[in-house]
Structures are given as C-alpha cells and as structure tokens.
Amino acid sequence: MDKSQLYRALPNIDDILRDPQVGKTIDQCSRVSVLDAARTELEILRQKIGAGAITEPPAFTDIVRSVTTRAHLASQRSLHRIINATGIIIHTNLGRSLLAREAIEAVVEVAGSYSTLEYDVESAARGSRHTHVESLLCELTGAEAALVVNNNAAAVMMVIACFAKDKEAIVSRGELVEIGGSFRVPDVMAQSGAHMVEIGTTNKTHLWDFENAITPNTGLIMRVHTSNYRVVGFTEAPSLPQMVELGTKHGIPVMEDQGSGVLIDLQAYGLPYEPTVQESVASGVTVVTCSGDKLLGGPQAGIIVGKAEAIARLKKHPLARALRIDKMTLAALEATLRLYRDPEKAVRSIPTLAALTMSESASKERAEALATQLFGVDKRIQTTLVKDIARAGGGSLPLADVPSWTVGVAIEGMSESELEQALRLQSEIPIVSRIKDGVVLFDPRTLVADDVEVIVNTMRLLVQ
Ligand SMILES: *Cc1c(COP(=O)(O)O)cnc(C)c1O
C-alpha cells in the first residue's frame, strides 16, 4: 500500500469516539483527555506513515487500545501509589515513612470534617493547634514543652533564627552535615541570620574548643547528630551533658539537632545504638529538634522539645506562623505518638519500626512465600532466594546492615535492566525494584498491603 492509501485508511476522530470501548473511557476519564489521546495517536500514526515505518493500515482495535491506554495514563494523578521492593525502608524519594493505620484514620477524619484544630470544645473559645501533641510529646520525651512545625529543616532554622540571629552560633567542624543536598548546616545557619563559628577539626572537637569560642555575642551552642555518616577511629566530641554544663555556666542555650526522632532504643532489636530523643532531653539541653517521618515513623514534621521558656519564645517567633504544621499532619502525628504509649505496640503497628525490626526468619518466610507464588506463574520466570542487606534509608542508621532475604527474579529472554524497566512502566502500579550483581531483586521487607498480588500479576503480564 502506498502512503496516500495508508493515510486514507486511518480512521477519523469521530470514528474513534464512537467506539463503545472509547465511550467507556470517556465516562471514566473525561472527553477532553480521550480527545487529546485520539489526536496524539493519529498524529503518531501519520508520522510513522510519513517515515515509512508502517506499510499496512493499523487495526482499528489496536488504535482503540492505544487511545484508551493513553487517556487512562494521562488522567492518572501525578502523586500516586507505587510499590517499594527495594528494601530501603525510609526511602526519601518514595515518601519516607508509611503511616500506621491509626494515623491514616485520623487524617481521613479531620480531612473530611471540621475539627478541634484551634477550638476548645469546653469553653467554646479559640484553642491552640499545639495542644494536640504537646502534652504527648512531653510525656514521651520528658521535656517541659513542645512545638511542631513543617519539617526538621524548618525546626532547625527557626531555633537558630530565634536564639542566634545576628549573633554567633558555635558548631563543631565534625558536624557540618549535609542531608540530601538541600539541607546543609552552614547554609541553614546563614539563612537564619546567625554567624557560624566553626570549631575543632573534622575528627576531634574538645569541650575547650567550645569554651574558647564563647564571646559576649554568642547566641547558641549547636550540636548536630551526624545522622547519615559516622567518623570512626581517632575521634572525640564532648558529651551532650558536658556541653549543657558549659552553656549553663555562660548562660547560653544549647540545641541539639537529633534528626531521626527515634523514641525507642533499637539495640534491643539488634540495631546499632542511636541516641533517643529522651536521652537528649535528659541531658538538660535547651531544645532538641527532630523529623517526624524518619525513625519516628510518622508524617513529615519538625518536632521541637525542650525547656518551657525556650519553647514559649519559639511559639511567639514570626517563623512559627510561616512554618506551621497543617491539620492532617497534626492528626497523623498525634495518632502516631499515641501508639508510643505502649512501646511494643508502637514497634508492631508503626510500619517503619515493624519493617526495621522484622527478624531475619520472618524476612525469609516472606521471601519464600513470594518466590513460591512467582514460581507457579510461568516456567519462563526464574526465582532464587538471595540473602542481602536492607537499609533504614532516609539518612538514618548509616551503619545498620539489616540482614534481609530477597527474591531474585529473571524472565527468559529479558535482560535485568529490561525487566527492571518493565516492572516500573508496565505494571498497573509501578514496582520499584533493585538490581544487584545482574539480578533484579524484590525485598519483601518493604512490601505492604496487596503489593505481592500486584507483583505476581505484573510478572504474569510480562511473560504473556
Ligand atoms: C533529616 C535531618 C534533617 C532534615 O530533616 P527534614 O525532616 O528532612 O527536614 C536535619 N538534621 C538532621 C540531623 C537530620 O537527620
């Protein structure tokens, strides 16, 4: 067939829109998105004809299938569910911590109803949004007062701005941390209007380094937890209680950016020592800041706990309004914190903690179950059990190698990178896997809900 015949053989837009399958898609998506999809599809076909890439007229049913797929894809929300089969638990790009069921229910409730956000039911008077989590945070951490803002970066910025704007803030060179590119301690200090005074060296900073740096214009002594790296070997840093003693002697507030928000000693679960928020508070530090969505396992939030006087000053700071937390986050945070009243329950029901503390044998059972399901799908799918390492992620517990059993998968005639790509792009819910030593791995540790079913269905689709 020559090109002009091929062009004429293409259906027109109205033919496509009259198709019952397309009609259904119009109901499900919208007329605009289907019309757009049909125009795009016809344009692509015309280009292919022009380039001589097509010599036979395409089947009408194939055109309809492309149009409906295209329309469905275009009408998908941009922010949507995906499957994390990487074994990286607090995966920042994939949304960090998953919420516990209780927290999800709380979010849904306040999202669709009016709430007590800033309303006191008893007195019918205006209340404060801080009340919903403040007493819980005090109870759990031993602090006198608490305040919650948008995220930990905001918390750190606000504390520095409040105590050290146009003043000096002393920090050890060994703690000038960068977290994921956009959070760098020196930059945050500059933004907050503080003059950074770096002391000590990369590996060693002494208490006298701090003492020598104190001037009449010192506003803050800072300590930053090196959440995402460790300096090991010939190292030294003063303890937090020593720094607090120094601060008290000179009347200077001491802040600690604790980072992870861990509230439970994870050593009991075979994980490396990570200082808890309670320990920081007990050292007598003026304020401690941490994230809500790292090891705490709640929503994105910045938690500030500490001395009543300092928190009262922070609450009055203009940034408190600019950085304030929204009601859905507060609902999720309150519900998450309530679970910590029973630490064992917290470990079981907070997904981040449950995934992190899952035993090696439980992980092996899950991997075996997944491998068995995949084995039954098609003989062209090969599966192997691979013992590997899962990671806390999110810049937390950098030294924790969590032994984890994974399922290595391969499909005959498909390279590992083709398979990895197909799992992302052809699955109804994109599956993010990991390639190691030339094999695609699924780590069931980070799988939730019906993820396994989706994986099995997608593998079935890929061998068809
Ligand atoms: C993660 C982290 C931050 C940034 O917290 P976000 O909640 O991501 O804003 C700041 N400081 C430390 C030490 C951290 O670990």
The ligand as a Tripos MOL2 file, in Angstrom:
@<TRIPOS>MOLECULE
LIG
   15    15     1     0     0
SMALL
NO_CHARGES

@<TRIPOS>ATOM
      1 C1         16.9320   14.5110   58.4020 C.3       1 LIG1
      2 C2         17.6680   15.5230   59.1270 C.ar      1 LIG1
      3 C3         17.3740   16.8870   58.9340 C.ar      1 LIG1
      4 C4         16.3150   17.3530   57.9760 C.3       1 LIG1
      5 O1         15.0530   16.9430   58.4180 O.3       1 LIG1
      6 P1         13.7730   17.0060   57.4510 P.3       1 LIG1
      7 O2         12.6660   16.4610   58.2740 O.co2     1 LIG1
      8 O3         14.1080   16.2060   56.2580 O.co2     1 LIG1
      9 O4         13.5470   18.4430   57.1210 O.co2     1 LIG1
     10 C5         18.1040   17.8040   59.6530 C.ar      1 LIG1
     11 N1         19.0680   17.4020   60.5160 N.ar      1 LIG1
     12 C6         19.3740   16.1220   60.7290 C.ar      1 LIG1
     13 C7         20.4390   15.7650   61.6990 C.3       1 LIG1
     14 C8         18.6720   15.1320   60.0490 C.ar      1 LIG1
     15 O5         18.9710   13.8380   60.2520 O.3       1 LIG1
@<TRIPOS>BOND
     1     1     2 1
     2     2     3 ar
     3     2    14 ar
     4     3     4 1
     5     3    10 ar
     6     4     5 1
     7     5     6 1
     8     6     7 2
     9     6     8 1
    10     6     9 1
    11    10    11 ar
    12    11    12 ar
    13    12    13 1
    14    12    14 ar
    15    14    15 1
@<TRIPOS>SUBSTRUCTURE
     1 LIG1         1 GROUP 0 **** ****
